[in-house]
Amino acid sequence: MNLINTPDILTFIQSQGYFIIFLLMLIEGPIVIYAVAFLASQGILNIYLVLLLALFGNLIPDVFLFLLGKHSRIKTIEKMFGFFGINQSKIEKMEKTFSNHLGKSIILFKLIPGLAVPGIMLAGFSKVSFKKFFIASTIFNVISAILFTLLGFYSGITISSLLRYLKLEKYILIALVISVIIVYFLIQYFKKNFNKMS
């Protein structure tokens, strides 16, 4: 199989199935969601399955980290936060934020680079109920999954229509790679600015 050849790449993506896509979503949700939704717009993948995987691919890691934090000892939490450069006073501030503004906290920790993992673990370690966390996390992840799925899907439709008009359909995967890179840097730019505003 020649992965430089477009048909071979598409066959490879389809033959490996949704399981690998799901695993990739667990690691880097938004970018993978955008990319596979783009492919779904070309009829390569099922858009409804992509949306379902996008939701669970974001939600499962959140639940895992919450439960990990909930069943961790204080020393484990302190070591974990020390690894991320977060001291005791910051931990206490984050705990108060979780207690008073759970929904806002989840958005904050998910958007600021480097805070998602320790932030969600701290939510579990704090006295936040699993039910409240699950509801807030589900709402955030549903919105995020729909947003990036629609963005990828309609980007794919728009770009492929433009390429067909210019008779450049064979460059669709190159267009996908370029658009993924652009979206990646836009996400990073948004996160940095959100961090400054916080």
C-alpha positions as CSV (number, residue, x, y, z in Angstrom):
1,M,0.0,0.0,0.0
2,N,1.3,3.4,-1.0
3,L,0.2,5.9,1.6
4,I,1.3,8.8,-0.7
5,N,-1.5,7.8,-3.0
6,T,-4.9,9.4,-2.1
7,P,-7.1,6.3,-2.7
8,D,-4.7,4.2,-0.6
9,I,-4.9,6.7,2.3
10,L,-8.7,6.7,2.2
11,T,-8.8,2.9,2.1
12,F,-6.4,2.8,5.0
13,I,-8.6,5.2,7.0
14,Q,-11.8,3.2,6.3
15,S,-10.3,-0.2,6.9
16,Q,-8.9,0.7,10.3
17,G,-12.4,1.7,11.3
18,Y,-13.7,4.0,14.0
19,F,-11.8,2.4,16.9
20,I,-8.5,4.1,16.0
21,I,-10.4,7.3,15.4
22,F,-11.9,7.0,18.9
23,L,-8.4,6.4,20.5
24,L,-7.1,9.5,18.7
25,M,-10.0,11.5,20.0
26,L,-9.1,10.5,23.6
27,I,-5.6,12.0,23.0
28,E,-6.4,15.2,21.0
29,G,-10.1,15.7,20.8
30,P,-10.9,18.9,18.9
31,I,-8.3,18.5,16.0
32,V,-9.2,14.9,15.4
33,I,-12.9,15.7,15.5
34,Y,-12.4,18.4,12.9
35,A,-10.3,16.1,10.7
36,V,-12.7,13.1,10.7
37,A,-15.8,15.4,10.3
38,F,-14.0,16.8,7.2
39,L,-13.7,13.2,5.9
40,A,-17.3,12.5,6.8
41,S,-18.3,15.4,4.5
42,Q,-16.7,13.5,1.7
43,G,-18.8,10.4,2.4
44,I,-15.7,8.5,3.8
45,L,-17.1,8.3,7.4
46,N,-20.5,8.4,8.9
47,I,-21.1,11.9,10.4
48,Y,-23.5,10.7,13.1
49,L,-20.9,8.1,14.4
50,V,-18.2,10.8,14.3
51,L,-20.4,13.0,16.5
52,L,-21.1,10.2,18.9
53,L,-17.4,9.3,19.1
54,A,-16.5,13.0,19.6
55,L,-18.8,13.2,22.6
56,F,-17.5,10.1,24.3
57,G,-13.9,10.7,23.3
58,N,-14.0,13.9,25.3
59,L,-16.3,12.8,28.1
60,I,-14.5,9.5,29.0
61,P,-11.1,11.1,29.8
62,D,-12.9,13.7,32.0
63,V,-14.7,11.0,34.0
64,F,-11.5,9.0,34.4
65,L,-9.5,12.0,35.6
66,F,-12.3,13.0,38.0
67,L,-12.5,9.5,39.5
68,L,-8.7,9.3,39.7
69,G,-8.7,12.5,41.6
70,K,-11.5,11.4,43.9
71,H,-9.7,8.3,44.9
72,S,-6.2,9.8,45.2
73,R,-4.5,10.7,48.4
74,I,-3.4,14.2,49.3
75,K,0.3,13.4,48.7
76,T,-0.5,12.0,45.2
77,I,-2.4,15.2,44.4
78,E,0.4,17.5,45.6
79,K,3.0,15.6,43.6
80,M,0.8,15.7,40.5
81,F,0.2,19.4,40.8
82,G,3.9,20.0,41.6
83,F,4.6,18.4,38.3
84,F,2.4,21.0,36.6
85,G,4.0,23.8,38.6
86,I,0.9,24.5,40.8
87,N,1.5,25.2,44.5
88,Q,-0.7,24.7,47.6
89,S,-2.2,28.2,47.5
90,K,-3.3,27.8,43.9
91,I,-4.8,24.4,44.7
92,E,-6.9,26.1,47.5
93,K,-8.0,28.8,45.1
94,M,-9.0,26.2,42.4
95,E,-10.9,24.2,45.0
96,K,-12.9,27.3,46.0
97,T,-13.6,28.1,42.3
98,F,-14.9,24.5,41.9
99,S,-17.2,24.8,44.9
100,N,-18.7,28.2,43.8
101,H,-18.6,28.0,40.0
102,L,-18.4,24.4,38.8
103,G,-19.5,25.1,35.2
104,K,-17.2,28.1,34.7
105,S,-14.3,26.1,36.3
106,I,-14.7,23.2,33.8
107,I,-14.7,25.7,30.9
108,L,-11.6,27.4,32.3
109,F,-9.6,24.3,32.9
110,K,-10.5,22.7,29.6
111,L,-9.5,25.9,27.6
112,I,-6.3,26.9,29.4
113,P,-3.3,24.9,28.2
114,G,-1.9,22.6,30.9
115,L,-4.8,22.9,33.3
116,A,-7.2,20.3,32.0
117,V,-5.6,17.2,33.6
118,P,-4.8,18.7,37.0
119,G,-8.0,20.8,37.1
120,I,-10.3,17.9,36.5
121,M,-8.4,15.7,39.0
122,L,-8.7,18.4,41.5
123,A,-12.5,18.5,40.9
124,G,-12.6,14.8,41.9
125,F,-10.4,15.4,44.9
126,S,-12.5,18.3,46.0
127,K,-16.0,17.7,47.5
128,V,-17.7,18.2,44.2
129,S,-20.4,15.5,43.6
130,F,-19.9,13.2,40.7
131,K,-23.4,13.9,39.5
132,K,-22.9,17.7,39.3
133,F,-19.5,17.2,37.6
134,F,-20.9,14.7,35.1
135,I,-23.8,17.0,34.1
136,A,-21.5,20.1,33.7
137,S,-18.9,18.1,31.8
138,T,-21.5,16.5,29.6
139,I,-23.0,19.9,28.7
140,F,-19.5,21.3,27.8
141,N,-18.5,18.3,25.8
142,V,-21.8,18.1,23.9
143,I,-21.4,21.7,22.8
144,S,-17.7,21.2,22.0
145,A,-18.4,18.0,20.0
146,I,-21.2,19.6,18.0
147,L,-19.1,22.7,17.3
148,F,-16.0,20.9,16.0
149,T,-18.0,18.3,14.1
150,L,-20.0,21.0,12.3
151,L,-16.9,23.1,11.7
152,G,-15.1,20.1,10.1
153,F,-18.1,18.9,8.2
154,Y,-19.0,22.2,6.6
155,S,-15.3,23.1,6.0
156,G,-15.0,19.9,4.1
157,I,-18.1,20.7,2.0
158,T,-16.9,24.2,1.2
159,I,-13.3,23.3,0.4
160,S,-14.3,20.3,-1.7
161,S,-16.8,22.4,-3.7
162,L,-14.1,25.0,-4.3
163,L,-11.6,22.4,-5.4
164,R,-14.2,20.8,-7.8
165,Y,-14.9,24.2,-9.3
166,L,-11.1,24.7,-9.8
167,K,-10.8,21.1,-11.0
168,L,-8.3,20.3,-8.3
169,E,-10.2,17.5,-6.5
170,K,-7.1,15.3,-6.3
171,Y,-5.7,17.7,-3.7
172,I,-8.5,17.2,-1.2
173,L,-6.2,15.5,1.4
174,I,-3.6,18.3,1.1
175,A,-6.5,20.8,1.7
176,L,-7.5,18.7,4.8
177,V,-4.0,18.8,6.2
178,I,-3.7,22.6,5.6
179,S,-7.1,23.3,7.2
180,V,-6.3,21.1,10.2
181,I,-3.0,23.0,10.8
182,I,-4.9,26.3,10.5
183,V,-7.6,25.2,13.0
184,Y,-4.9,23.9,15.4
185,F,-3.2,27.3,15.5
186,L,-6.5,29.1,15.8
187,I,-7.3,26.9,18.9
188,Q,-3.9,27.6,20.4
189,Y,-4.4,31.4,19.7
190,F,-7.8,31.4,21.3
191,K,-6.6,29.5,24.4
192,K,-3.7,31.9,24.9
193,N,-6.0,34.9,24.7
194,F,-8.5,33.2,27.0
195,N,-5.7,32.6,29.5
196,K,-4.7,36.3,29.4
197,M,-8.3,37.4,30.0
198,S,-8.7,35.0,32.9
